[in-house]
């Protein structure tokens, strides 16, 4: 009878503790996915950096303004501070400092003369933003696109090539 008790209490070879716990396996799997995904993302982004001529276009049909021959066709917009729309009534602010990239040096004077109208078009759009609208890199892209559209509506299509966001601070 004592042999039966000893057999039951002694650990058998079939019940060895696993080499890695489920938590360690999950962490290792997540790290592998991140490494593979990061490598694929880096490869994807670096493959888009091919050299293009001055008259080439990006994939979305907009002209390539990166190869302007080193000319500075920028119009600086005064920093804007606007209230953000919140549901809880808490005061939230957005400080935005941007540059307008103009296609030709002749158009710089046109944009500078209509800058108050451009800012007037930007204000209602920026005031309707919610704090959650500003999270992530896609939000920056959407804001830039909206600012380009509003500038084009004010000064004419094809004059403002891009909006460069220098600072975007949310408080």
Steps between C-alpha positions, in 0.01 A plus 500: 500500500784738565626445147173627360525823700857556390409445136219753522710771665815461294505706179476293190687568179179579310418810709817705449448873516501653150824655382331832412182633652211621287584860590859464375381338178252784443766766559745324266232471230408869531867602479546289187193658337628850585845428359363353178241776465756772570740356244227472237379854575853639473552320172168632368578859598855492363386356167290814437804730509596472136649803331259682272539783255374853561188455289399163641188439705430313819273197493196711593537732200641799689819649355830425667598820683805350670728578206454874467866577445556618858278808476313595815142557394348497845257729673508490877166515678488658846452237773132428558350402834144368487259339745422137432148365525461274802205303636582549867530880487867494594708768328736343244718697261692437181804706406589466135794652313510435126675598178324515165714360219428703186575363153665808348671811637245721322218339697660582836369859478150373414494266799640767735235750388220247563646358821230656725233331286683167519523523879130589510426178309721296736345623827154333478652168390756498782242601763279204407778250567473275805805382700448145369516637142863592563631159603726303269696577186194461277345795682791723398457390139123574505558843655763585237264396220217713640729802535621460140142481373398812692803694376429391141139617535626842609792571264423264214583144414863411443656797679551343845687174446525382860446592862795433726412458866782639712335461843175342607457515876186389680435618856 
